[in-house]
Amino acid sequence: MITDKSQIRVSGVPVEIVRKGIKNLHLGVYPPHGRVRVAAPLRVSDAAVRLAVVGKLGWIKRQRARFEAQPRQSEREMVSGESHYFLGQRYRLRVVTYEGPAKVVARNKSVIELHVRRDFSAVQRERVLQRWYRQQLKELIPPLLQKWQTAVGVQADEWAIKKMKTKWGACNVEARRIWLNLELAKKPVQCLEYIVVHELVHLLERYHNDNFLALMNATLPQWRSRRSELNAAPLGHATWSY
């Protein structure tokens, strides 16, 4: 359980400190803009955290520069010719106006057709596409859960898809519930698989500590390369991170 949250600045870099009942200090730099977060044991002082950050300042700045250089999409207008992504593949949007029920059709791994009424606004068109993304994930996730729940040796009692602005996934250990970000429909399926494993492992180990890393290494040895692939993929106009 998180017991304390604060922020310091080190050489102009904001650093979020979250104190938990853990044994070791963990430092991370997260996309999309290089947010710096330190998970620290309860009794570690701000001065000790500052010292740890100073020791990693060169690496932190390199990570932040890499995230800032990452390609980003401009705000989507939901018109024909725009680029949209599905399972890591780039598609061109083709808006087809007609008077029937709104629907989405993916063609030849190159075109996403959005069938909508002529009077649909950009917001309404986007909602149709989001519903389609959600349905695709609902079909992809169950077999991944079945596979990896067996491998991890844990069972999620409930799972759901939702839009999240700060994480690719989340879990509630007590309720044994996991959430997966709707935006994962745009990423390669191996990235979705990595997040599924990540959240299942959290049902065994709440924190990103040495035990968590050991479990990830044993379950999905290539998880780091998949995390890198996820973080290197083009970001949408909204700022998603993990």
Phi and psi in degrees as GROMACS dihedral restraints (atoms count N, CA, C in turn):
[ dihedral_restraints ]
;  ai    aj    ak    al  type     phi  dphi    fc
    3     4     5     6     1   -71.5    20    10
    4     5     6     7     1   128.9    20    10
    6     7     8     9     1  -113.1    20    10
    7     8     9    10     1   -18.5    20    10
    9    10    11    12     1  -156.8    20    10
   10    11    12    13     1   139.0    20    10
   12    13    14    15     1  -138.2    20    10
   13    14    15    16     1   129.5    20    10
   15    16    17    18     1  -149.9    20    10
   16    17    18    19     1   179.1    20    10
   18    19    20    21     1  -142.2    20    10
   19    20    21    22     1   140.5    20    10
   21    22    23    24     1  -128.8    20    10
   22    23    24    25     1   170.2    20    10
   24    25    26    27     1  -121.2    20    10
   25    26    27    28     1   134.1    20    10
   27    28    29    30     1  -126.0    20    10
   28    29    30    31     1   112.5    20    10
   30    31    32    33     1    52.5    20    10
   31    32    33    34     1    40.2    20    10
   33    34    35    36     1    84.6    20    10
   34    35    36    37     1    -2.6    20    10
   36    37    38    39     1   -97.7    20    10
   37    38    39    40     1   121.6    20    10
   39    40    41    42     1   -67.7    20    10
   40    41    42    43     1   134.8    20    10
   42    43    44    45     1  -127.1    20    10
   43    44    45    46     1   118.6    20    10
   45    46    47    48     1   -84.8    20    10
   46    47    48    49     1   129.3    20    10
   48    49    50    51     1  -112.7    20    10
   49    50    51    52     1   125.3    20    10
   51    52    53    54     1  -119.9    20    10
   52    53    54    55     1   116.7    20    10
   54    55    56    57     1   -95.6    20    10
   55    56    57    58     1   131.0    20    10
   57    58    59    60     1  -137.0    20    10
   58    59    60    61     1   172.8    20    10
   60    61    62    63     1   -82.6    20    10
   61    62    63    64     1    64.8    20    10
   63    64    65    66     1  -121.9    20    10
   64    65    66    67     1   168.0    20    10
   66    67    68    69     1   -94.0    20    10
   67    68    69    70     1   -32.9    20    10
   69    70    71    72     1  -120.5    20    10
   70    71    72    73     1   156.4    20    10
   72    73    74    75     1   -86.5    20    10
   73    74    75    76     1   136.0    20    10
   75    76    77    78     1  -127.2    20    10
   76    77    78    79     1   128.6    20    10
   78    79    80    81     1  -114.7    20    10
   79    80    81    82     1   133.2    20    10
   81    82    83    84     1  -137.9    20    10
   82    83    84    85     1   150.8    20    10
   84    85    86    87     1  -121.4    20    10
   85    86    87    88     1   124.4    20    10
   87    88    89    90     1  -120.2    20    10
   88    89    90    91     1   143.1    20    10
   90    91    92    93     1   -70.9    20    10
   91    92    93    94     1   165.0    20    10
   93    94    95    96     1   -89.0    20    10
   94    95    96    97     1   -15.0    20    10
   96    97    98    99     1  -118.3    20    10
   97    98    99   100     1    15.9    20    10
   99   100   101   102     1    80.1    20    10
  100   101   102   103     1    37.8    20    10
  102   103   104   105     1   -61.0    20    10
  103   104   105   106     1   130.4    20    10
  105   106   107   108     1  -102.5    20    10
  106   107   108   109     1   125.9    20    10
  108   109   110   111     1  -133.1    20    10
  109   110   111   112     1   133.1    20    10
  111   112   113   114     1  -118.7    20    10
  112   113   114   115     1   121.5    20    10
  114   115   116   117     1   -95.1    20    10
  115   116   117   118     1   120.6    20    10
  117   118   119   120     1  -126.8    20    10
  118   119   120   121     1   149.3    20    10
  120   121   122   123     1   -59.7    20    10
  121   122   123   124     1   156.2    20    10
  123   124   125   126     1   -56.6    20    10
  124   125   126   127     1   -37.6    20    10
  126   127   128   129     1   -91.9    20    10
  127   128   129   130     1     1.7    20    10
  129   130   131   132     1   -77.8    20    10
  130   131   132   133     1   129.0    20    10
  132   133   134   135     1   -80.0    20    10
  133   134   135   136     1   163.8    20    10
  135   136   137   138     1   -59.5    20    10
  136   137   138   139     1   -36.3    20    10
  138   139   140   141     1   -62.8    20    10
  139   140   141   142     1   -40.3    20    10
  141   142   143   144     1   -67.9    20    10
  142   143   144   145     1   -38.7    20    10
  144   145   146   147     1   -64.0    20    10
  145   146   147   148     1   -44.2    20    10
  147   148   149   150     1   -57.9    20    10
  148   149   150   151     1   -43.2    20    10
  150   151   152   153     1   -62.9    20    10
  151   152   153   154     1   -41.4    20    10
  153   154   155   156     1   -64.4    20    10
  154   155   156   157     1   -40.7    20    10
  156   157   158   159     1   -67.6    20    10
  157   158   159   160     1   -42.3    20    10
  159   160   161   162     1   -57.6    20    10
  160   161   162   163     1   -40.0    20    10
  162   163   164   165     1   -65.5    20    10
  163   164   165   166     1   -22.0    20    10
  165   166   167   168     1  -111.8    20    10
  166   167   168   169     1    13.3    20    10
  168   169   170   171     1   -61.1    20    10
  169   170   171   172     1   -40.3    20    10
  171   172   173   174     1   -61.1    20    10
  172   173   174   175     1   -45.3    20    10
  174   175   176   177     1   -65.3    20    10
  175   176   177   178     1   -40.8    20    10
  177   178   179   180     1   -60.6    20    10
  178   179   180   181     1   -45.2    20    10
  180   181   182   183     1   -66.6    20    10
  181   182   183   184     1   -35.0    20    10
  183   184   185   186     1   -67.3    20    10
  184   185   186   187     1   -39.8    20    10
  186   187   188   189     1   -65.2    20    10
  187   188   189   190     1   -43.1    20    10
  189   190   191   192     1   -63.7    20    10
  190   191   192   193     1   -38.9    20    10
  192   193   194   195     1   -65.9    20    10
  193   194   195   196     1   -37.5    20    10
  195   196   197   198     1   -64.9    20    10
  196   197   198   199     1   -41.8    20    10
  198   199   200   201     1   -67.3    20    10
  199   200   201   202     1   -39.1    20    10
  201   202   203   204     1   -65.9    20    10
  202   203   204   205     1   -29.1    20    10
  204   205   206   207     1   -83.4    20    10
  205   206   207   208     1    -6.4    20    10
  207   208   209   210     1   -66.1    20    10
  208   209   210   211     1   136.3    20    10
  210   211   212   213     1   -63.4    20    10
  211   212   213   214     1   142.4    20    10
  213   214   215   216     1  -132.4    20    10
  214   215   216   217     1   142.7    20    10
  216   217   218   219     1   -78.2    20    10
  217   218   219   220     1   148.2    20    10
  219   220   221   222     1   -76.0    20    10
  220   221   222   223     1   170.9    20    10
  222   223   224   225     1   -61.3    20    10
  223   224   225   226     1   131.9    20    10
  225   226   227   228     1   -77.5    20    10
  226   227   228   229     1   134.5    20    10
  228   229   230   231     1  -100.8    20    10
  229   230   231   232     1    -6.1    20    10
  231   232   233   234     1    60.2    20    10
  232   233   234   235     1    49.4    20    10
  234   235   236   237     1  -123.2    20    10
  235   236   237   238     1   160.3    20    10
  237   238   239   240     1   -57.5    20    10
  238   239   240   241     1   139.2    20    10
  240   241   242   243     1   100.5    20    10
  241   242   243   244     1   -17.0    20    10
  243   244   245   246     1   -67.9    20    10
  244   245   246   247     1   153.9    20    10
  246   247   248   249     1   -91.3    20    10
  247   248   249   250     1   133.6    20    10
  249   250   251   252     1  -135.2    20    10
  250   251   252   253     1   156.1    20    10
  252   253   254   255     1  -117.4    20    10
  253   254   255   256     1   144.1    20    10
  255   256   257   258     1  -143.3    20    10
  256   257   258   259     1   121.7    20    10
  258   259   260   261     1    51.4    20    10
  259   260   261   262     1    40.6    20    10
  261   262   263   264     1    83.4    20    10
  262   263   264   265     1    -5.4    20    10
  264   265   266   267     1   -97.0    20    10
  265   266   267   268     1   136.7    20    10
  267   268   269   270     1   -83.8    20    10
  268   269   270   271     1   130.5    20    10
  270   271   272   273     1  -122.5    20    10
  271   272   273   274     1   150.4    20    10
  273   274   275   276     1   -93.9    20    10
  274   275   276   277     1   135.1    20    10
  276   277   278   279     1   -83.7    20    10
  277   278   279   280     1   134.7    20    10
  279   280   281   282     1  -125.3    20    10
  280   281   282   283     1   114.6    20    10
  282   283   284   285     1   -89.1    20    10
  283   284   285   286     1   122.0    20    10
  285   286   287   288     1  -112.7    20    10
  286   287   288   289     1   117.2    20    10
  288   289   290   291     1   -92.7    20    10
  289   290   291   292     1   130.0    20    10
  291   292   293   294     1  -160.0    20    10
  292   293   294   295     1   174.2    20    10
  294   295   296   297     1  -100.8    20    10
  295   296   297   298     1     6.6    20    10
  297   298   299   300     1   -85.7    20    10
  298   299   300   301     1  -172.2    20    10
  300   301   302   303     1   -64.0    20    10
  301   302   303   304     1   142.2    20    10
  303   304   305   306     1   -64.3    20    10
  304   305   306   307     1   139.3    20    10
  306   307   308   309     1  -156.7    20    10
  307   308   309   310     1   166.7    20    10
  309   310   311   312     1  -124.7    20    10
  310   311   312   313     1   136.5    20    10
  312   313   314   315     1  -130.4    20    10
  313   314   315   316     1   123.0    20    10
  315   316   317   318     1   -92.7    20    10
  316   317   318   319     1   128.9    20    10
  318   319   320   321     1  -123.3    20    10
  319   320   321   322     1   126.1    20    10
  321   322   323   324     1    55.4    20    10
  322   323   324   325     1    28.8    20    10
  324   325   326   327     1    52.6    20    10
  325   326   327   328     1    29.9    20    10
  327   328   329   330     1  -141.4    20    10
  328   329   330   331     1   -23.2    20    10
  330   331   332   333     1  -132.3    20    10
  331   332   333   334     1   133.5    20    10
  333   334   335   336     1  -108.1    20    10
  334   335   336   337     1   116.4    20    10
  336   337   338   339     1   -92.7    20    10
  337   338   339   340     1   128.2    20    10
  339   340   341   342     1  -110.0    20    10
  340   341   342   343     1   106.8    20    10
  342   343   344   345     1   -94.0    20    10
  343   344   345   346     1   111.9    20    10
  345   346   347   348     1  -144.2    20    10
  346   347   348   349     1   163.8    20    10
  348   349   350   351     1   -68.9    20    10
  349   350   351   352     1   154.7    20    10
  351   352   353   354     1   -60.6    20    10
  352   353   354   355     1   -32.1    20    10
  354   355   356   357     1   -87.2    20    10
  355   356   357   358     1     5.4    20    10
  357   358   359   360     1   -67.2    20    10
  358   359   360   361     1   132.2    20    10
  360   361   362   363     1   -78.4    20    10
  361   362   363   364     1   172.3    20    10
  363   364   365   366     1   -60.2    20    10
  364   365   366   367     1   -38.5    20    10
  366   367   368   369     1   -64.5    20    10
  367   368   369   370     1   -43.7    20    10
  369   370   371   372     1   -66.8    20    10
  370   371   372   373     1   -37.4    20    10
  372   373   374   375     1   -64.5    20    10
  373   374   375   376     1   -41.7    20    10
  375   376   377   378     1   -64.0    20    10
  376   377   378   379     1   -38.0    20    10
  378   379   380   381     1   -61.7    20    10
  379   380   381   382     1   -39.0    20    10
  381   382   383   384     1   -62.4    20    10
  382   383   384   385     1   -45.0    20    10
  384   385   386   387     1   -65.6    20    10
  385   386   387   388     1   -39.0    20    10
  387   388   389   390     1   -63.5    20    10
  388   389   390   391     1   -40.0    20    10
  390   391   392   393     1   -61.4    20    10
  391   392   393   394     1   -38.9    20    10
  393   394   395   396     1   -66.2    20    10
  394   395   396   397     1   -44.5    20    10
  396   397   398   399     1   -57.3    20    10
  397   398   399   400     1   -44.5    20    10
  399   400   401   402     1   -60.4    20    10
  400   401   402   403     1   -42.8    20    10
  402   403   404   405     1   -65.4    20    10
  403   404   405   406     1   -38.7    20    10
  405   406   407   408     1   -62.7    20    10
  406   407   408   409     1   -42.6    20    10
  408   409   410   411     1   -65.2    20    10
  409   410   411   412     1   -37.6    20    10
  411   412   413   414     1   -61.6    20    10
  412   413   414   415     1   -26.0    20    10
  414   415   416   417     1   -86.8    20    10
  415   416   417   418     1   -30.1    20    10
  417   418   419   420     1   -82.2    20    10
  418   419   420   421     1   -33.9    20    10
  420   421   422   423     1   -71.5    20    10
  421   422   423   424     1   -45.1    20    10
  423   424   425   426     1   -54.0    20    10
  424   425   426   427     1   -46.0    20    10
  426   427   428   429     1   -65.5    20    10
  427   428   429   430     1   -32.0    20    10
  429   430   431   432     1   -67.1    20    10
  430   431   432   433     1   -42.0    20    10
  432   433   434   435     1   -63.2    20    10
  433   434   435   436     1   -43.8    20    10
  435   436   437   438     1   -59.6    20    10
  436   437   438   439     1   -43.6    20    10
  438   439   440   441     1   -65.0    20    10
  439   440   441   442     1   -49.0    20    10
  441   442   443   444     1   -87.4    20    10
  442   443   444   445     1   -22.4    20    10
  444   445   446   447     1   -63.4    20    10
  445   446   447   448     1   -37.9    20    10
  447   448   449   450     1   -66.6    20    10
  448   449   450   451     1   -44.1    20    10
  450   451   452   453     1   -66.7    20    10
  451   452   453   454     1   -41.3    20    10
  453   454   455   456     1   -77.7    20    10
  454   455   456   457     1   -29.3    20    10
  456   457   458   459     1    82.3    20    10
  457   458   459   460     1    37.5    20    10
  459   460   461   462     1  -145.8    20    10
  460   461   462   463     1   155.6    20    10
  462   463   464   465     1  -124.6    20    10
  463   464   465   466     1   125.3    20    10
  465   466   467   468     1   -84.7    20    10
  466   467   468   469     1   127.2    20    10
  468   469   470   471     1   -74.9    20    10
  469   470   471   472     1   -23.1    20    10
  471   472   473   474     1  -156.5    20    10
  472   473   474   475     1   147.3    20    10
  474   475   476   477     1  -141.6    20    10
  475   476   477   478     1   155.9    20    10
  477   478   479   480     1  -153.2    20    10
  478   479   480   481     1   160.5    20    10
  480   481   482   483     1  -111.6    20    10
  481   482   483   484     1   131.8    20    10
  483   484   485   486     1  -153.5    20    10
  484   485   486   487     1   159.3    20    10
  486   487   488   489     1   -78.5    20    10
  487   488   489   490     1   127.7    20    10
  489   490   491   492     1  -130.6    20    10
  490   491   492   493     1   139.2    20    10
  492   493   494   495     1   -97.8    20    10
  493   494   495   496     1    -4.2    20    10
  495   496   497   498     1  -125.2    20    10
  496   497   498   499     1   -12.6    20    10
  498   499   500   501     1  -145.1    20    10
  499   500   501   502     1   152.9    20    10
  501   502   503   504     1   -80.2    20    10
  502   503   504   505     1   -25.2    20    10
  504   505   506   507     1  -156.1    20    10
  505   506   507   508     1   167.1    20    10
  507   508   509   510     1  -157.2    20    10
  508   509   510   511     1   163.8    20    10
  510   511   512   513     1  -149.5    20    10
  511   512   513   514     1   154.7    20    10
  513   514   515   516     1  -113.7    20    10
  514   515   516   517     1   106.8    20    10
  516   517   518   519     1   -63.4    20    10
  517   518   519   520     1   -43.2    20    10
  519   520   521   522     1   -62.9    20    10
  520   521   522   523     1   -43.9    20    10
  522   523   524   525     1   -85.0    20    10
  523   524   525   526     1    -8.3    20    10
  525   526   527   528     1    54.5    20    10
  526   527   528   529     1    47.6    20    10
  528   529   530   531     1  -119.1    20    10
  529   530   531   532     1   137.4    20    10
  531   532   533   534     1  -122.6    20    10
  532   533   534   535     1   148.7    20    10
  534   535   536   537     1  -119.1    20    10
  535   536   537   538     1   143.7    20    10
  537   538   539   540     1  -125.4    20    10
  538   539   540   541     1   134.9    20    10
  540   541   542   543     1   -68.9    20    10
  541   542   543   544     1   132.7    20    10
  543   544   545   546     1   -55.2    20    10
  544   545   546   547     1   -31.3    20    10
  546   547   548   549     1   -63.7    20    10
  547   548   549   550     1   -16.6    20    10
  549   550   551   552     1   -64.4    20    10
  550   551   552   553     1   -18.9    20    10
  552   553   554   555     1   -62.3    20    10
  553   554   555   556     1   -22.1    20    10
  555   556   557   558     1   -87.5    20    10
  556   557   558   559     1   -12.8    20    10
  558   559   560   561     1   -98.5    20    10
  559   560   561   562     1   160.3    20    10
  561   562   563   564     1   -55.3    20    10
  562   563   564   565     1   146.5    20    10
  564   565   566   567     1   -61.4    20    10
  565   566   567   568     1   -29.0    20    10
  567   568   569   570     1   -67.4    20    10
  568   569   570   571     1   -24.9    20    10
  570   571   572   573     1   -74.1    20    10
  571   572   573   574     1   -41.3    20    10
  573   574   575   576     1   -58.7    20    10
  574   575   576   577     1   -43.2    20    10
  576   577   578   579     1   -61.8    20    10
  577   578   579   580     1   -42.1    20    10
  579   580   581   582     1   -59.3    20    10
  580   581   582   583     1   -43.7    20    10
  582   583   584   585     1   -67.2    20    10
  583   584   585   586     1   -38.3    20    10
  585   586   587   588     1   -58.6    20    10
  586   587   588   589     1   -47.7    20    10
  588   589   590   591     1   -63.0    20    10
  589   590   591   592     1   -44.6    20    10
  591   592   593   594     1   -54.7    20    10
  592   593   594   595     1   -48.4    20    10
  594   595   596   597     1   -71.9    20    10
  595   596   597   598     1   -34.3    20    10
  597   598   599   600     1   -65.1    20    10
  598   599   600   601     1   -40.3    20    10
  600   601   602   603     1   -63.8    20    10
  601   602   603   604     1   -32.9    20    10
  603   604   605   606     1   -62.8    20    10
  604   605   606   607     1   -23.7    20    10
  606   607   608   609     1   -69.4    20    10
  607   608   609   610     1   -19.1    20    10
  609   610   611   612     1   -96.2    20    10
  610   611   612   613     1   -34.7    20    10
  612   613   614   615     1  -137.8    20    10
  613   614   615   616     1   113.9    20    10
  615   616   617   618     1   -65.2    20    10
  616   617   618   619     1   -38.9    20    10
  618   619   620   621     1  -103.3    20    10
  619   620   621   622     1   160.2    20    10
  621   622   623   624     1   -82.7    20    10
  622   623   624   625     1    63.5    20    10
  624   625   626   627     1  -105.8    20    10
  625   626   627   628     1  -170.7    20    10
  627   628   629   630     1   -63.0    20    10
  628   629   630   631     1   -34.9    20    10
  630   631   632   633     1   -66.0    20    10
  631   632   633   634     1   -41.1    20    10
  633   634   635   636     1   -60.5    20    10
  634   635   636   637     1   -46.7    20    10
  636   637   638   639     1   -62.1    20    10
  637   638   639   640     1   -39.8    20    10
  639   640   641   642     1   -63.6    20    10
  640   641   642   643     1   -41.3    20    10
  642   643   644   645     1   -65.3    20    10
  643   644   645   646     1   -41.4    20    10
  645   646   647   648     1   -64.2    20    10
  646   647   648   649     1   -43.1    20    10
  648   649   650   651     1   -62.4    20    10
  649   650   651   652     1   -38.7    20    10
  651   652   653   654     1   -73.6    20    10
  652   653   654   655     1   -34.2    20    10
  654   655   656   657     1   -86.2    20    10
  655   656   657   658     1   -45.9    20    10
  657   658   659   660     1  -137.1    20    10
  658   659   660   661     1    81.2    20    10
  660   661   662   663     1   -54.7    20    10
  661   662   663   664     1   -28.6    20    10
  663   664   665   666     1   -92.1    20    10
  664   665   666   667     1    19.2    20    10
  666   667   668   669     1   -61.5    20    10
  667   668   669   670     1   -33.7    20    10
  669   670   671   672     1   -65.4    20    10
  670   671   672   673     1   -40.2    20    10
  672   673   674   675     1   -67.6    20    10
  673   674   675   676     1   -34.3    20    10
  675   676   677   678     1   -70.3    20    10
  676   677   678   679     1   -37.6    20    10
  678   679   680   681     1   -63.0    20    10
  679   680   681   682     1   -42.2    20    10
  681   682   683   684     1   -63.1    20    10
  682   683   684   685     1   -40.0    20    10
  684   685   686   687     1   -63.9    20    10
  685   686   687   688     1   -41.6    20    10
  687   688   689   690     1   -63.0    20    10
  688   689   690   691     1   -45.0    20    10
  690   691   692   693     1   -74.0    20    10
  691   692   693   694     1   -19.2    20    10
  693   694   695   696     1   -90.4    20    10
  694   695   696   697     1   -15.4    20    10
  696   697   698   699     1   -64.8    20    10
  697   698   699   700     1   149.9    20    10
  699   700   701   702     1   -56.1    20    10
  700   701   702   703     1   134.9    20    10
  702   703   704   705     1   -87.7    20    10
  703   704   705   706     1   146.3    20    10
  705   706   707   708     1   -72.2    20    10
  706   707   708   709     1   178.1    20    10
  708   709   710   711     1   -62.3    20    10
  709   710   711   712     1   -38.4    20    10
  711   712   713   714     1   -71.3    20    10
  712   713   714   715     1   153.7    20    10
  714   715   716   717     1   -94.8    20    10
  715   716   717   718     1    88.6    20    10
  717   718   719   720     1   -87.4    20    10
  718   719   720   721     1   149.5    20    10
  720   721   722   723     1  -154.0    20    10
  721   722   723   724     1   172.0    20    10
